Amino acid sequence: MKRIGMNDIKDILRQRYGLGLTRDRIAAATGVSAGTVSHVLERASAAGLSWPLPDDLDDDALRERLYPPATRDSRHAQPDWDAVIEELNAPRKRRRARLTRRQLWKEYRDEARARGEAPYSYSQFCARLTARLKGGGKTQMHFDYAPGLWGLSDFSGKTLGLRTGRGEKDVEIFVAVLAHSDLTYAEAVPNQGVRHWTMAHRRALEYFGGVPERWIIDNLKVGVDKPDREEPRLNPSFRDFARHHDLAVLPARSGQPTDKAKVEAAVGAIQTRILLGLRHELFFSLETMNAAIRRELDRLNEAPMACGDSRRALFEANERAHLQPLPADPWEWGEWLPRKVAQNGHVRVDRNHYSVPDGHVGRELAVRAGERMIEVFLERGGPRIAVHRRNNGRNQYATEPEHMPDRLNAVRDIREPDYGDILLGRARKVGPNALAWAERCFASRDFPEQAFATVQGMIRLAEDHGGARLEALCAEALDLNRLASGFLRERIKHGGGSDRPRAQARETIPGHDNIRGGDYYGNDGATP
């Protein structure tokens, strides 16, 4: 039976007992069903009421007469109201989410059914609980949010326990919501650090499948470096994230939760619909915890709300089409770090070392440490001078050969396992004849390492005397099959490979008593 207001009840009693109207006419005049009119009149008769009502009978007293509280002899199981109210008003703790009336009703219902008794319906439970609570709620304002315009985020404030080798630790719960459809996202993160805060936003936008135009956040340090009523300054890494997604971030006013009421409501739903149900489960990794959260989150977004539609249905029907598309290149988290270049020409990030071009030793540079890449800039917003793939271990060196001086490259290269390929690459820069000569040198040795010094000597001669000259000498050496750098050095010493032809000295045979003359050879070697 639909519960009606006290004014309608008084109109029914006045029209029936004061004016003598029929039940059908009373129903038409008051806008309720004839069955409701009969129900009210039956309760009024049982309570001994007619019209006019006594002057000292106010609305609360009239309701008490018409709808007296249930007694212990009722056919419904009676909750322990004192315990229920105590649970409802219990102080909050880090791992204790706020209990709701629905959760208290579920626990009461399960206990009643376990005893074989009939529980109250949820509406009856709430009505009897309200009658026992004192005071009323505050007046609230209703806001209409345009689809695709607003998103909000915050940390839950309540945690879940994660079992580790050192015991149990608290993990934070990140919550985001789209204001129009109330589509909600949640995940567990290790802490409230800027990296986890920013990356949780990226995963929230990926879950929504798009980007709203504006985003409201709380004045957390990870999101706002300088909380100011008029000109708040965002955290640099989070500001880069917002720019990448073309997202206008608007920090809420300090101490004004109504600025982010939607996410406060979403946090309450996550606490009561998800965290309460998971509070007794054991988790040994964030992956399994987030898998459980995602399972319950999908149920929450698919469940009907008071309007009759689910969050997911409202999102698909009204909001998805209004979101901006996600960027083609996914956002990569990056933290800006000032780093000084060490004497070895590297900067250190998370116990690993990354090279920078020669000439910056002792200088402080700006390093952006991302998920997969390490980028080095002369300054924030300045030119990028180096980029490396991020190493995951400890004390590892990422060194680009062109960053090192030649004197250091010579030491480094000789220890490289692919030094032969390096030498062939340098020979290729001299010319095709130099490359062919180097390849033949390697092929002529039992082991390639035996030709390193020879090929390196040829390359050094090319650096000192020019590649064109060595290219010509290598062609000559290939024809003669002379595969030693000493041959090339001697040819250079005597002018070989030079553009200017060198005058050839006339070769003469010195006179000597033991040298036979031409007459001897003219006689075909016969003895005189």
SULZIHU-V113749 format. One record per residue. RES is the residue in one small letter. BURIAL is # if it has 9 or more other C-alpha atoms within 8 Angstrom, else .. Layout:
# SULZIHU-V113749
RES & BURIAL
RES & BURIAL
This chain:
# SULZIHU-V113749
m & .
k & .
r & .
i & .
g & .
m & .
n & .
d & #
i & #
k & .
d & #
i & #
l & #
r & #
q & #
r & #
y & #
g & #
l & .
g & .
l & .
t & .
r & #
d & .
r & .
i & #
a & #
a & #
a & .
t & #
g & .
v & .
s & .
a & #
g & .
t & #
v & #
s & #
h & .
v & #
l & #
e & .
r & #
a & #
s & #
a & .
a & .
g & .
l & .
s & #
w & .
p & .
l & .
p & .
d & .
d & .
l & .
d & .
d & .
d & .
a & .
l & #
r & #
e & #
r & .
l & #
y & .
p & .
p & .
a & .
t & .
r & .
d & .
s & .
r & .
h & .
a & #
q & .
p & .
d & .
w & .
d & .
a & .
v & #
i & #
e & .
e & .
l & #
n & .
a & .
p & .
r & .
k & .
r & .
r & .
r & #
a & #
r & #
l & #
t & .
r & .
r & .
q & #
l & #
w & #
k & .
e & .
y & #
r & #
d & .
e & .
a & #
r & #
a & .
r & .
g & .
e & #
a & #
p & #
y & #
s & .
y & .
s & .
q & .
f & #
c & #
a & .
r & #
l & #
t & .
a & .
r & .
l & .
k & .
g & .
g & .
g & .
k & .
t & .
q & .
m & .
h & .
f & .
d & .
y & .
a & .
p & #
g & #
l & #
w & #
g & #
l & #
s & #
d & #
f & #
s & #
g & .
k & #
t & #
l & #
g & #
l & #
r & #
t & .
g & .
r & .
g & .
e & .
k & .
d & #
v & #
e & #
i & #
f & #
v & #
a & #
v & #
l & #
a & #
h & #
s & #
d & #
l & #
t & #
y & #
a & #
e & #
a & #
v & #
p & #
n & .
q & #
g & .
v & #
r & #
h & #
w & #
t & #
m & #
a & #
h & #
r & #
r & .
a & #
l & #
e & #
y & .
f & .
g & #
g & #
v & #
p & #
e & #
r & #
w & #
i & #
i & #
d & #
n & #
l & .
k & .
v & #
g & #
v & #
d & #
k & .
p & #
d & .
r & .
e & .
e & .
p & #
r & #
l & #
n & #
p & .
s & #
f & #
r & #
d & .
f & #
a & #
r & .
h & #
h & #
d & .
l & #
a & .
v & #
l & .
p & #
a & #
r & #
s & .
g & .
q & .
p & #
t & .
d & .
k & #
a & .
k & #
v & #
e & #
a & .
a & #
v & #
g & #
a & #
i & #
q & #
t & #
r & #
i & #
l & #
l & #
g & .
l & .
r & .
h & .
e & .
l & .
f & #
f & #
s & .
l & #
e & .
t & #
m & #
n & #
a & .
a & .
i & #
r & #
r & .
e & #
l & #
d & .
r & .
l & .
n & #
e & #
a & #
p & #
m & .
a & .
c & .
g & .
d & #
s & #
r & #
r & #
a & #
l & #
f & #
e & #
a & .
n & #
e & #
r & #
a & .
h & #
l & #
q & #
p & .
l & #
p & .
a & .
d & .
p & .
w & .
e & .
w & #
g & #
e & #
w & #
l & .
p & .
r & #
k & #
v & #
a & #
q & .
n & .
g & #
h & #
v & #
r & #
v & .
d & .
r & .
n & #
h & #
y & #
s & #
v & #
p & #
d & #
g & .
h & #
v & #
g & .
r & .
e & .
l & #
a & #
v & #
r & #
a & #
g & #
e & .
r & .
m & #
i & #
e & #
v & #
f & #
l & #
e & .
r & .
g & .
g & .
p & .
r & #
i & #
a & #
v & #
h & #
r & .
r & #
n & .
n & .
g & .
r & .
n & .
q & #
y & .
a & #
t & .
e & .
p & .
e & .
h & #
m & #
p & .
d & .
r & .
l & .
n & #
a & .
v & .
r & .
d & #
i & .
r & .
e & .
p & .
d & .
y & #
g & #
d & .
i & #
l & #
l & #
g & .
r & #
a & #
r & #
k & .
v & #
g & #
p & .
n & #
a & #
l & #
a & .
w & #
a & #
e & #
r & #
c & #
f & #
a & .
s & .
r & #
d & .
f & .
p & #
e & .
q & #
a & #
f & #
a & .
t & #
v & #
q & #
g & #
m & #
i & #
r & .
l & #
a & #
e & .
d & .
h & .
g & #
g & #
a & #
r & #
l & #
e & #
a & #
l & #
c & #
a & #
e & .
a & #
l & #
d & .
l & .
n & .
r & .
l & #
a & .
s & #
g & .
f & #
l & #
r & #
e & .
r & #
i & #
k & .
h & .
g & .
g & .
g & #
s & .
d & .
r & .
p & .
r & .
a & .
q & .
a & .
r & .
e & .
t & .
i & .
p & .
g & .
h & .
d & .
n & .
i & .
r & .
g & .
g & .
d & .
y & #
y & #
g & .
n & .
d & .
g & .
a & .
t & .
p & .
